[in-house]
Amino acid sequence: MNTHLLDTLAAEKDAFFPKPPSTLRLQPVSHFRLTMDDAGTAWITFDMQGSAANVWNESTLREFDLCLEAVHRNKAAKALVIRSGKDKIFIAGADLKALRSAPVRQVETLIELGQGVFNRLANLPLPKIALIHGACLGGGLELTLACDARIASDAEVTRLGLPETQIGLIPAWGGSTRLPRLLGLPAALEMIVSGKQVKSSAAKRLGLVDKIVPRELLEKAASEMLAAGMPERETPLSHGFWKLPGIRTALAHRVRSQVMEKTRGLYHAPLRAIEVATEAAVLPLAKSLELERHAILDLALTSETEHLIDLFFRKEEASKKPFPRGIALHVHDVAVIGAGVMGAGIAHWISSRGHHVLMQDVNVDALARGMHRVHDLLTEGLKRRAISRHDLNDTMDRLKPEHKPVPLGHYPIVIEAATEDMALKKKIFADLAARSGPDTILATNTSALSITELAETLPHPERVIGLHFFNPVHRMPLVEVITTAHTSDDVIATAVAFVQKLGKVPVVVKDSPGFVVNRILMPYLMEAVRLYESGIPAETIDEAMLEFGMPMGPMRLLDEIGLDVAVHVGATLCAAFPERLATSPLLERLVAEGKLGKKTGQGFYKHDAGGRKKSPAVHDQAIVEHAQHRLALLLANEAARCAKEGLTRDAADIDLAMILGTGYPPFRGGPLTWLHDLGEDNASVELRMLQHSTPEPNSFEPSSIPQV
């Protein structure tokens, strides 16, 4: 028989809670249920009211503290088990909305409160078990680290991690302190610094969880563990080895060097996390928690963290919020036309997300290569333990190759991924319209061609839309959803919902040459070519933008995407905007000579089996800064122009698209945010100077800066 422990305690809460300021009032206990079974085990269930997720804020932390006090006062309580009342989330971490808008003093109070509550949990003189099902992230994992044992479900939705560094912070509710003591310093640093999430199976191998069972057996497993006695946890000898001063310093230096190589020191949170976790491994608990507090308060004040948290919310909203108009129809089976690199990549991703996919190509050899490409992608995922053998087989079973023009009437969406040729696409779409049902959505994966021109050749242009996936499909999160004046709201709503279900991030864009990402990217790439023609080495141009934070320099990017592709997309944009853009004779000459970049072994760089040749170690810093500012301004100015033309519903969508589609440095918030931080007056003056000093046509005429 369960007994409710809070009934007698609620009235006494003021006795053990310090009275808050008069402007604050304690809310009734509403987010937790606390019961005790006949064996004397107290069960705390976190089920945040009015929210799909459990998150920590001042209210939920104080309520949880109230629960812990009730357990502590009840002499009959022999053990404590903590679980979630949500279907797919254990605890998602801190309430970032509250954290983002809170003044510094309030953030400091919240950090101290969380540390105090989790310390109380750790110090309770009875066995404590966390039952983990669903996302267990940030403060959720930090809670479990204060328990004696962790039992996780084997469900696919169960993920554990400390992702704070990805939003510019560090784990500061004991995570940077307790994780190294549990896993050892090397494994803890990897988890904290990367911010990666792990499945329950990987968590078990790390020693982060003690047992894995099906979700429906979690409570039984906890009872059995308590009856048999809590597992003995022996500290491996290697933990002590990594605490030795010289060894610990060497490890921290190695990890720091890896981070610096990857980020060039532009992201402060991973570096601060290394510092704190390395020191915390050997300090007394109180001192290490103090280090956590100081570090997170320093980081919380930076624009880097502000931009990263804003990006998190933009991405979450785009990933989950339905299109505001129209009705999204259910999509079950999907047809993909074309088995090339993009067609196979799209088919692989859609099939891996549970849809039955018909991949059609009239060329039997191309179809066979496409199927092999899908299998290779799945095998790569298997090697990385991202999927199981069962997942691989299921994905292949859902994928059907076809080289004949079969009827497509029962497919809600058909996605064309053929060669970038308008005449060919018109011919394909005429055939698709004849073979599909009247309500079938006809989508094209074109990266630059006019969706409107394509749609107007068909009897029902309202069902034509662009779904621009980025290459490689399995790694790039963005999908541009391209709409025309004819596209119906139901078609847009369905396309957005479909992309979201695939785990991608949709950004709705009006049909325009280059859409958003290529529209902004191509002038930047062509300006980089102009700098190269002026005598600046390709390595120096790339170094400039790597220092800015781009994942790849523009010259290397041109080699990667193919100079022939760049010429094709560039021609489309030059024809649309002749007053700002002109074709590059250099690019055209290289293409004519067969120097297409990486795929032919030579472009702006010479490529061999070992990859691109290394850049020189020394660059003229003045030239680097000149190239960087010039290219960054051009990117931002073109983004502002797109916002002024209203290509997206919200200007912030342009920042999101550029970060997810090109790797624009997230800590800068996007090109529009960077331009806003620079200041409209400063930007306008610098752009005018560049406009007048650069041969026409050029893209430096200042555009007004929109609010983001």
C-alpha positions in Angstrom: 0.0 0.0 0.0 1.5 3.4 -1.1 1.6 6.2 1.5 1.8 9.8 0.4 4.7 11.3 2.3 4.0 14.9 1.4 0.6 15.2 3.0 1.9 15.9 6.5 4.9 17.9 5.3 3.4 20.4 3.0 2.2 22.6 5.8 5.6 22.7 7.3 7.6 23.7 4.3 8.5 27.1 5.6 10.3 25.4 8.5 13.1 24.1 6.4 13.0 26.3 3.3 14.6 29.7 3.8 11.9 32.4 3.2 12.2 33.8 -0.3 12.1 37.5 -1.0 8.7 39.0 -0.4 8.2 39.4 -4.1 8.3 35.6 -4.6 5.8 33.0 -3.3 6.4 29.3 -3.0 4.0 27.4 -5.3 2.2 24.3 -4.1 3.9 21.0 -4.8 2.5 20.2 -8.2 5.3 18.7 -10.3 6.2 15.7 -8.2 4.5 12.6 -6.7 6.1 11.0 -3.6 4.9 7.7 -2.3 6.2 4.8 -0.2 5.6 1.1 -0.8 5.3 -1.7 1.8 9.0 -2.4 1.5 9.9 1.1 2.7 11.0 2.3 -0.7 10.2 6.0 -1.4 9.3 6.7 -5.0 9.7 10.2 -6.4 8.0 10.8 -9.8 8.9 14.0 -11.7 6.0 14.9 -13.9 6.1 18.7 -14.7 2.6 20.0 -15.2 1.8 21.8 -18.4 5.0 20.7 -20.1 5.9 17.9 -22.4 9.4 17.8 -20.7 10.7 17.8 -17.2 13.1 20.7 -16.7 14.8 22.3 -13.7 13.9 25.8 -12.6 13.7 27.4 -9.2 10.2 26.1 -8.7 10.9 22.5 -9.6 14.2 22.4 -7.7 12.5 23.7 -4.5 9.7 21.2 -4.9 12.2 18.4 -5.3 14.1 19.6 -2.2 10.8 19.4 -0.4 10.4 15.8 -1.5 13.9 15.0 -0.3 13.2 16.6 3.1 10.1 14.4 3.4 12.1 11.3 2.7 14.8 12.3 5.2 12.2 12.9 7.9 10.4 9.7 7.4 12.2 7.1 9.6 10.4 4.3 7.7 12.1 5.2 4.4 14.8 2.6 3.6 15.5 3.5 0.0 14.7 6.1 -2.7 13.9 5.6 -6.4 13.6 8.5 -8.8 11.7 8.2 -12.0 9.9 10.4 -14.7 6.2 10.6 -15.5 6.9 11.5 -19.1 6.8 9.1 -22.1 10.0 10.1 -23.8 11.9 12.3 -21.4 13.5 11.7 -18.0 14.8 15.2 -17.4 15.8 17.5 -20.2 18.1 19.7 -18.1 17.7 23.3 -17.0 14.9 25.5 -18.1 16.9 27.5 -20.7 14.1 30.0 -21.3 14.2 31.0 -17.7 18.0 31.0 -17.7 18.3 33.1 -20.8 16.2 36.0 -19.5 17.4 35.8 -15.9 19.7 38.5 -14.4 23.2 37.4 -13.3 22.3 37.3 -9.6 19.3 35.1 -10.3 21.5 32.7 -12.4 23.9 32.5 -9.5 21.1 31.7 -7.1 19.8 29.0 -9.4 23.2 27.4 -9.7 23.7 27.4 -5.9 20.2 26.0 -5.4 20.8 23.2 -7.8 24.1 22.3 -6.3 22.6 22.3 -2.8 19.6 20.2 -3.7 21.8 17.6 -5.5 24.2 17.5 -2.6 21.3 16.8 -0.3 20.3 13.9 -2.5 23.8 12.6 -2.5 24.0 12.8 1.3 20.8 11.0 2.0 21.8 8.0 4.2 19.9 5.4 2.2 20.3 3.7 -1.2 19.3 5.9 -4.1 18.4 4.7 -7.6 17.6 6.7 -10.7 15.3 5.0 -13.3 16.1 6.5 -16.7 13.8 6.4 -19.6 14.0 8.9 -22.4 16.3 12.0 -22.6 18.5 12.3 -19.6 20.5 15.5 -20.3 22.3 18.2 -18.5 20.8 18.7 -15.0 18.9 15.4 -15.5 22.1 13.4 -15.7 23.6 15.5 -12.9 20.7 14.4 -10.7 21.5 10.7 -11.5 25.2 11.2 -10.7 24.1 12.2 -7.2 22.4 8.7 -6.9 24.1 5.5 -6.0 22.9 3.5 -9.1 21.4 4.2 -12.4 19.1 1.8 -14.3 18.3 2.7 -17.9 15.7 1.5 -20.4 16.8 -0.1 -23.6 14.4 2.2 -25.6 15.7 4.1 -28.6 14.6 7.4 -27.0 16.9 6.9 -24.0 19.9 9.2 -24.4 22.3 10.4 -21.7 24.6 13.4 -22.0 26.0 16.7 -20.7 25.4 19.0 -23.7 26.1 22.3 -21.9 29.2 23.1 -23.9 27.1 23.1 -27.1 25.3 26.2 -25.7 28.3 27.9 -24.3 28.1 26.7 -20.7 29.6 23.8 -18.6 27.9 21.3 -16.3 27.7 23.2 -13.0 25.2 21.2 -10.8 28.0 18.7 -10.0 28.4 17.2 -13.4 32.0 18.4 -13.9 32.8 17.1 -10.5 31.0 13.8 -10.1 31.4 12.4 -13.7 35.2 12.3 -13.6 35.0 10.4 -10.2 32.6 7.9 -11.7 34.0 7.3 -15.1 37.6 8.4 -14.7 39.0 11.6 -16.1 39.6 10.6 -19.8 36.1 9.3 -20.4 34.5 12.2 -18.5 36.4 14.8 -20.4 35.3 13.3 -23.7 31.7 13.4 -22.7 31.8 16.8 -21.1 33.9 18.6 -23.7 32.1 17.1 -26.8 28.6 17.4 -25.3 27.6 14.2 -27.1 24.7 12.1 -26.1 25.1 8.3 -25.7 22.6 5.5 -25.9 22.0 3.3 -22.9 24.2 0.5 -24.3 27.1 2.9 -24.7 26.4 4.3 -21.2 26.6 0.8 -19.8 30.0 0.2 -21.4 31.3 3.5 -20.0 30.0 2.6 -16.5 27.6 5.4 -16.5 24.6 3.1 -15.9 24.6 -0.1 -13.9 21.8 -2.0 -15.7 19.7 -1.9 -18.8 16.2 -3.4 -19.0 13.0 -2.9 -21.0 11.0 0.2 -19.9 8.2 -1.9 -18.4 10.7 -3.7 -16.1 12.4 -0.6 -14.7 10.5 -0.6 -11.4 11.0 -4.3 -11.0 14.7 -4.0 -11.6 15.0 -1.3 -9.0 13.2 -3.5 -6.4 15.4 -6.5 -7.3 18.5 -4.4 -7.0 17.5 -3.1 -3.5 16.5 -6.6 -2.4 19.8 -8.1 -3.5 21.9 -5.2 -2.2 23.3 -2.3 -4.1 26.1 -3.1 -6.5 29.6 -2.8 -5.2 31.5 -0.1 -7.1 35.2 -0.7 -7.1 37.3 2.2 -8.3 39.6 1.1 -11.1 43.3 1.6 -10.5 43.4 3.7 -13.7 41.3 6.4 -12.0 44.1 7.0 -9.6 46.7 7.0 -12.4 44.9 9.8 -14.2 44.9 11.9 -10.9 48.7 12.0 -10.7 49.7 15.6 -11.2 51.9 15.1 -14.3 49.6 12.6 -15.9 46.5 14.8 -15.3 48.3 17.9 -16.7 49.4 15.9 -19.8 45.9 14.7 -20.4 44.4 18.1 -20.1 47.0 19.5 -22.5 46.2 16.8 -25.0 42.5 17.4 -24.9 43.0 21.1 -25.0 45.2 20.8 -28.1 42.5 18.7 -29.8 39.8 21.3 -29.0 42.1 24.1 -30.2 42.8 22.3 -33.4 39.0 21.9 -34.0 37.8 25.2 -32.8 40.8 27.5 -32.9 39.9 28.7 -29.5 36.8 30.5 -30.7 34.5 28.5 -28.3 35.4 29.2 -24.7 33.1 26.6 -23.0 35.0 23.5 -23.9 38.3 25.0 -22.8 36.8 26.1 -19.5 35.2 22.6 -19.1 38.7 21.0 -19.4 40.1 23.3 -16.8 37.3 22.7 -14.3 36.9 19.0 -14.7 40.7 18.4 -14.5 40.9 20.4 -11.3 37.7 18.9 -9.9 39.0 15.4 -10.2 41.4 16.0 -7.2 39.7 18.8 -5.2 37.4 18.5 -2.2 33.7 18.5 -3.3 33.0 22.0 -2.0 36.0 23.5 -3.8 35.2 21.8 -7.1 31.6 22.9 -7.0 32.9 26.5 -6.4 35.0 26.2 -9.6 31.9 25.0 -11.5 29.9 28.1 -10.2 32.6 30.6 -11.1 33.0 29.1 -14.6 29.4 29.0 -15.6 28.7 32.5 -14.3 31.7 33.8 -16.4 30.4 32.0 -19.5 26.8 33.0 -19.0 27.8 36.7 -19.5 29.3 36.2 -23.0 27.6 37.0 -26.3 28.8 33.6 -27.5 26.5 31.8 -25.0 23.6 34.2 -25.8 23.9 33.4 -29.5 24.2 29.6 -28.9 21.2 29.5 -26.6 19.2 31.6 -29.1 20.2 29.2 -31.9 19.0 26.2 -29.7 15.6 27.7 -29.4 15.4 28.6 -33.1 16.3 25.1 -34.1 13.9 23.6 -31.6 11.0 25.7 -32.9 11.8 25.0 -36.6 12.1 21.3 -35.8 8.7 21.0 -34.0 6.4 23.9 -34.7 3.8 23.2 -37.5 3.3 25.5 -40.4 0.8 28.1 -39.3 -1.6 27.5 -42.2 -3.0 24.5 -43.9 -3.5 20.9 -42.9 -0.5 18.5 -42.8 -1.5 15.2 -44.3 0.1 11.9 -43.2 3.0 10.6 -45.3 3.6 6.9 -45.4 5.3 5.7 -48.6 7.7 8.0 -50.6 9.0 7.7 -54.1 12.5 9.1 -55.0 13.3 9.6 -58.7 17.0 9.4 -59.4 19.6 7.1 -57.8 22.6 9.3 -57.9 24.5 10.7 -54.9 21.6 12.9 -53.8 18.8 10.5 -54.8 20.4 7.6 -52.9 21.2 9.8 -49.9 17.6 11.0 -49.7 16.2 7.5 -50.1 18.6 6.1 -47.4 17.6 8.8 -44.9 13.8 8.5 -45.5 13.9 4.7 -45.4 16.0 4.8 -42.2 13.3 6.9 -40.6 10.7 4.2 -41.1 9.1 5.0 -44.5 8.8 2.6 -47.3 10.7 4.1 -50.3 10.6 3.4 -54.0 13.9 4.5 -55.6 13.4 4.7 -59.3 16.0 5.3 -62.0 15.7 4.4 -65.7 19.4 3.5 -65.8 19.8 0.0 -64.3 23.5 0.4 -63.5 22.8 3.8 -61.8 20.1 2.1 -59.7 22.5 -0.7 -58.7 25.1 1.9 -57.7 22.5 3.8 -55.7 21.5 0.7 -53.8 25.1 0.0 -53.0 25.6 3.5 -51.9 22.7 3.1 -49.4 24.1 -0.1 -48.1 27.5 1.5 -47.7 26.0 4.4 -45.7 24.2 1.9 -43.4 27.4 -0.2 -43.0 29.2 3.0 -42.0 26.6 3.6 -39.3 26.9 0.1 -38.1 30.6 0.4 -37.7 30.1 3.6 -35.7 27.5 1.8 -33.6 24.9 4.4 -34.6 22.6 1.7 -35.8 22.2 -2.1 -35.2 22.4 -4.9 -37.7 18.6 -5.2 -37.3 18.2 -1.5 -38.2 20.4 -2.0 -41.3 18.3 -4.9 -42.5 15.0 -3.2 -41.8 16.1 -0.1 -43.7 17.1 -2.1 -46.8 13.9 -4.1 -46.6 11.9 -0.8 -46.8 13.8 0.3 -49.9 12.5 -0.9 -53.2 14.6 -0.3 -56.4 12.7 0.1 -59.7 13.8 0.9 -63.3 10.4 0.8 -64.9 7.8 3.7 -65.0 5.4 2.2 -62.4 2.2 3.9 -61.2 2.8 6.4 -58.4 -0.8 7.0 -57.4 -0.6 5.8 -53.8 2.6 7.8 -52.9 1.7 11.0 -51.0 5.1 12.6 -51.9 7.4 12.0 -54.9 10.8 13.6 -54.7 12.8 14.2 -57.9 16.6 14.2 -57.6 17.8 14.1 -61.2 20.5 16.2 -62.9 20.3 20.0 -62.6 18.8 20.6 -66.1 15.5 22.5 -66.4 14.5 20.8 -69.7 15.2 17.4 -68.2 13.3 18.2 -65.1 10.3 19.5 -67.0 10.2 16.2 -68.9 10.4 14.2 -65.7 7.7 16.2 -64.0 5.3 15.8 -66.9 5.8 12.1 -66.6 5.4 12.1 -62.8 2.2 14.2 -63.1 0.7 11.6 -65.5 1.7 8.6 -63.2 0.7 10.1 -59.9 -2.6 10.9 -58.2 -4.2 14.4 -58.3 -3.2 15.1 -54.7 0.4 13.7 -54.9 2.9 16.3 -53.8 5.6 16.6 -56.5 8.9 17.8 -55.0 12.2 18.6 -56.6 15.6 18.6 -54.9 17.0 21.3 -57.2 19.6 23.6 -55.5 19.0 26.6 -57.7 16.5 26.1 -60.6 13.2 27.9 -60.6 10.4 26.0 -58.9 7.8 28.4 -60.3 8.9 27.8 -63.9 8.8 24.0 -63.3 5.3 24.2 -61.6 3.7 26.3 -64.3 4.3 23.5 -66.9 1.9 21.2 -65.0 -1.9 21.0 -64.7 -1.9 21.4 -60.9 1.0 23.8 -60.0 -0.3 24.1 -56.4 1.1 20.7 -55.6 4.7 21.4 -56.7 7.3 22.3 -54.0 11.0 22.3 -53.5 12.6 20.1 -50.9 16.3 21.0 -51.1 18.3 18.5 -49.0 22.0 19.3 -48.5 24.9 16.9 -49.3 25.7 14.7 -47.5 22.1 14.1 -46.6 22.8 11.9 -43.5 24.9 14.6 -42.0 23.3 17.9 -43.0 20.3 18.8 -40.8 18.8 21.6 -43.1 16.1 21.2 -45.7 15.0 24.3 -47.6 11.2 24.0 -48.3 10.8 26.1 -51.4 7.3 27.6 -52.1 5.9 29.4 -55.1 2.9 31.7 -55.4 0.9 28.6 -56.5 1.8 26.2 -53.7 -1.1 25.4 -51.5 -1.0 25.8 -47.7 -1.8 22.1 -47.3 1.2 21.1 -49.4 3.5 23.4 -47.5 2.2 22.1 -44.1 2.6 18.5 -45.2 6.1 19.1 -46.5 7.2 20.8 -43.3 5.7 18.1 -41.1 7.3 15.4 -43.3 10.7 17.0 -43.0 10.3 17.4 -39.2 9.4 13.7 -38.9 12.6 12.9 -40.8 14.5 14.6 -38.0 15.6 17.4 -40.2 15.1 21.1 -39.8 12.8 22.8 -42.4 13.2 26.4 -43.3 10.4 27.7 -45.6 11.8 29.9 -48.4 10.0 31.7 -51.2 11.1 30.6 -54.7 14.0 32.9 -55.8 17.3 32.2 -57.6 19.5 30.2 -55.3 16.8 30.2 -52.6 18.6 31.3 -49.4 21.7 29.3 -48.7 23.1 29.3 -52.3 21.9 32.8 -52.9 24.1 34.0 -50.0 26.9 31.5 -50.5 27.6 32.0 -54.2 28.5 35.7 -54.1 30.8 34.9 -51.2 32.5 32.1 -53.2 32.8 34.3 -56.3 34.3 37.1 -54.2 36.9 34.6 -52.9 37.8 33.7 -56.5 38.2 37.5 -57.2 40.6 37.7 -54.2 42.5 34.8 -55.6 42.7 36.5 -59.0 44.1 39.6 -57.2 47.1 37.5 -56.1 46.1 36.3 -52.6 46.9 32.6 -52.3 44.1 30.1 -51.9 45.5 28.9 -48.5 45.5 32.5 -47.1 41.9 33.1 -48.2 40.9 29.8 -46.6 42.8 30.6 -43.4 41.0 33.9 -43.1 37.6 32.3 -43.0 38.8 29.4 -40.8 39.9 32.0 -38.3 36.5 33.5 -38.6 35.0 30.2 -37.6 33.8 28.6 -40.8 34.3 24.9 -40.9 36.0 25.1 -44.4 37.5 27.9 -46.4 35.8 29.1 -49.6 38.5 27.8 -51.9 38.5 24.4 -50.5 34.7 24.4 -50.5 34.7 25.2 -54.2 37.0 22.2 -54.8 34.7 20.0 -52.6 31.4 20.9 -54.3 33.0 20.9 -57.8 34.0 23.9 -59.9 31.5 22.7 -62.6 28.7 22.8 -60.1 29.8 26.3 -58.9 29.8 27.6 -62.5 26.3 26.2 -63.1 24.8 27.7 -59.9 26.8 30.9 -60.4 25.4 31.3 -63.9 21.8 31.1 -62.6 22.5 33.8 -60.0 24.5 36.0 -62.4 21.6 35.9 -64.9 19.2 36.9 -62.1 21.4 39.7 -60.6 23.6 41.0 -63.4 24.0 44.4 -61.6 25.8 42.6 -58.7 27.3 39.4 -60.1 29.4 38.4 -63.1 30.6 35.0 -64.2 34.2 34.1 -63.4 36.5 33.5 -66.5 38.9 31.7 -64.2 36.3 29.2 -63.0 35.1 28.7 -66.6 38.7 28.1 -67.8 39.4 25.6 -65.0 36.2 23.7 -65.9 37.1 23.7 -69.6 40.5 22.2 -68.7 38.8 19.5 -66.7 40.1 20.8 -63.3 36.9 20.4 -61.4 38.3 20.1 -57.9 38.6 17.1 -55.7 36.7 14.8 -58.0 39.3 15.2 -60.7 42.3 15.6 -58.5 42.9 19.3 -59.2 41.1 22.6 -58.8 42.4 25.4 -56.7 44.4 22.7 -54.8 46.1 19.5 -56.0 44.4 16.5 -54.4 45.9 13.1 -54.0 44.9 9.9 -52.1 46.0 11.5 -48.9 43.6 14.4 -49.4 44.3 18.1 -49.9 47.8 19.3 -49.5 48.5 21.1 -46.2 48.4 24.8 -46.2 51.6 26.8 -45.3 52.0 27.4 -41.6 52.6 31.2 -42.0 50.3 33.8 -43.5 50.4 37.5 -43.8 48.1 38.5 -40.9 47.2 41.8 -42.5 46.0 40.1 -45.7 44.2 37.4 -43.6 42.2 40.1 -41.7 41.5 42.1 -44.9 40.1 39.0 -46.7 38.2 37.8 -43.6 36.4 41.1 -43.1 35.7 41.6 -46.8 34.1 38.1 -47.1 32.3 38.2 -43.8 30.7 41.6 -44.7 29.7 40.3 -48.1 28.0 37.2 -46.6 26.1 39.3 -44.1 25.1 42.0 -46.6 23.6 39.4 -49.0 21.8 37.8 -46.0 20.4 41.3 -45.2 19.3 41.7 -48.8 17.4 38.3 -48.6 15.7 39.4 -45.4 14.7 42.7 -47.0 13.1 40.8 -49.9 11.2 38.7 -47.4 12.4 35.3 -48.7 11.7 33.7 -45.3 8.9 34.2 -42.8 11.3 35.5 -40.2 14.7 37.1 -40.7 16.1 34.8 -38.0 15.3 31.8 -40.3 18.1 33.1 -42.6 20.6 32.9 -39.7 19.4 29.4 -38.9 19.6 28.3 -42.6 23.2 29.6 -42.9 24.4 27.9 -39.7 22.8 24.6 -40.6 23.4 24.7 -44.3 26.9 26.1 -44.5 28.4 25.8 -41.0 28.4 29.5 -40.5 30.0 29.8 -37.0 27.1 29.2 -34.5 28.8 31.3 -31.8 28.4 34.4 -34.0 24.6 33.8 -34.2 24.4 33.9 -38.0 25.3 36.5 -40.6 22.5 38.8 -39.7 23.2 38.7 -36.0 26.9 39.3 -36.7 26.0 42.3 -38.8 23.7 43.6 -36.1 26.5 43.2 -33.5 28.9 45.1 -35.8 26.4 47.9 -36.0 24.5 49.3 -38.9 26.5 52.5 -39.2 29.8 50.8 -39.0 28.7 48.1 -41.5 27.3 50.7 -43.9 30.5 52.8 -44.0 32.7 49.7 -44.5 30.5 48.4 -47.2 30.5 51.7 -49.1 34.2 51.8 -49.0 34.4 48.2 -50.5 31.7 49.1 -53.0 33.7 52.0 -54.4 37.1 50.3 -54.3 35.9 47.0 -56.0 35.4 46.7 -59.8 31.8 46.5 -60.9 29.6 44.5 -60.8 30.0 43.8 -57.0 27.7 42.9 -54.1 28.9 45.5 -51.6 26.1 48.1 -51.9 24.8 48.2 -48.3 21.4 46.7 -47.5 19.4 47.8 -44.5 19.9 45.5 -41.4 16.7 43.7 -40.2 15.9 42.9 -36.6 16.6 39.3 -35.7 
